[in-house]
Amino acid sequence: MRLTKTHPLISIVNGMVIDLPVPSNISYLWNFGITLAVILGIQIVTGIFLAMHYCAHIDLAFISVEHIMRDVNYGWLVRYAHANGASMFFVAVYIHICRGLYYGSYTKPREMVWNLGVIIFLLMMGTAFIGYVLPWGQMSFWGATVITNLISAIPILGEDIVYWVWGGFSVANPTLNRFFSLHYLLPFVIAALVLVHLIALHENGSNNPIGVDANIDKVPFHPYQTVKDAFGVLIFLTIFAWFVFFAPNYMGHADNYIMANPLVTPPHIQPEWYFLFAYTILRSIPDKLLGVIGMVAAIAVLLVMPFTHTCYIRSHQFRPISKLFFWFFVADFIILTVVGAQAPEAPWVLIGQIGSVFYFSYFIILTPVLGWLENKLLKLNI
């Protein structure tokens, strides 16, 4: 006990994972923070091992991935764990974000925690995109070509920025080298921001399902929350293992098992499933520049939540009208994801446009208006 109080490092660890007071009523939905940390660790470790055998050259990249799969001892396991780990990462982060939206985890005094989380999410999206390019399959190459070309929509400097990103006049070897370097670096930047995110969280403590100050009824993080976290992580890793061993290509695209060919365009270019909601928003806006802005804003709009929340009550659990629209929003997100995987033709284009309008309306219009309405109803009931 004396060592715990005097040694600086042990004291910090003790304060963050042992004696940290947490609300006694938090549910298993609060497990996804530690689940994301575990998956990030898996992604970094498997990524390092893959980098030992990967060749960042357009003539060798696809072959080196096949070499990892066929010739490296347990290379198939490392590669499948890394590829499916990206999908599992986004499954967990979408649940984590939805939990934060439902229970109002973005409200005062946790605005900094929320904003750091959104920045981490943006970096995750960038890291996942450039990682998708590295296998140098057909969908990798053409996805990189389409998405990087969107930068040209920026007035005046757009075309020059595209050439700078490419390192030339097309997606080629310099592009692959740059993407590989960034893909190796960014996970460590994310890990550092996760640590800052965790420190900011511990500054004001965790939110809880009823959305009120729970200083009176708190328990030590260990063993109460550690046991709950361990159980949640075990369940999630079991699902993860099922995909790795029994359905490793379920969330991938068949065209990415064909070596990139700049002369053959796939019939339907689409990103990985976790980008599809933003991709739908991009396609739903006819203007190229506005489409790019809309795609980026689809993530950045999360930053406005601490400012558009107007209700006195934090959690949707006690706000029946807002709860209904929250589930409409979840359904809308799923619809946008499904539409993004379809060809840009009727009726999918119209569905995508309606879904995009509702998506932004939920954050900018519905959240403050419903909060104001519920405040009025709350005063009437009082």
WOGI-V154371 format. One record per pair of residues at least 6 apart in sequence whose ideal C-beta (glycine too) atoms are under 6 Angstrom apart, sorted by the first residue. I is the first residue (numbers start at 1). J is the second residue. Records with the same first field share a line. If there is no record, write none. Layout:
I: J  J
//
This chain:
4: 10  14
16: 202
17: 221
18: 222
19: 220
20: 221
21: 218
22: 206  221  225
23: 208  214  218
24: 217  219
25: 208  209
26: 208
27: 209
28: 232
29: 99
31: 229  232
32: 92  95  96
34: 229
35: 92  233  236
36: 92
38: 233
39: 85  88  89
42: 85
43: 85
44: 187
46: 78  81  82
49: 78
50: 82
51: 184
53: 68  72
54: 64
55: 64
56: 176  177  180
58: 173  176
61: 136
62: 136  259
65: 135
68: 75  79
69: 75  76  79
80: 244  248
81: 244
84: 243  244
86: 128
87: 251
88: 240
90: 274
102: 316  326
103: 207  315
104: 211  314  315
105: 207
106: 114  305  306
107: 309  314
109: 204
110: 204
111: 306
112: 200
113: 200  201
116: 197  200
118: 302  303
120: 190  193
122: 299
123: 190
127: 186
130: 179  182  183
131: 183
132: 140  272
133: 140  144  179
136: 260
137: 256  258
138: 255  258  260  266
139: 253  255  256
140: 256
141: 260
142: 266  269
143: 271
144: 171
145: 171
146: 269
148: 165
150: 292
151: 158  161  162
152: 158  159  162
153: 288  289  292
166: 175
167: 174  175  178
168: 174
208: 214
211: 314  315
251: 273
255: 266
268: 343
270: 341
271: 279
276: 337  340  341
277: 333  336  337
278: 295  298
279: 340
280: 336  339  340  352
281: 294  295  298  356
282: 291  295
283: 344
284: 352  353  356
285: 291  294
301: 363
304: 363
308: 367  368
310: 368  371  372
311: 371  374  375
312: 375
313: 319
316: 322  323  326
319: 374
321: 370
322: 370
325: 366
329: 362
332: 355  358  359
335: 355
336: 355
339: 348  351  352
342: 348
//
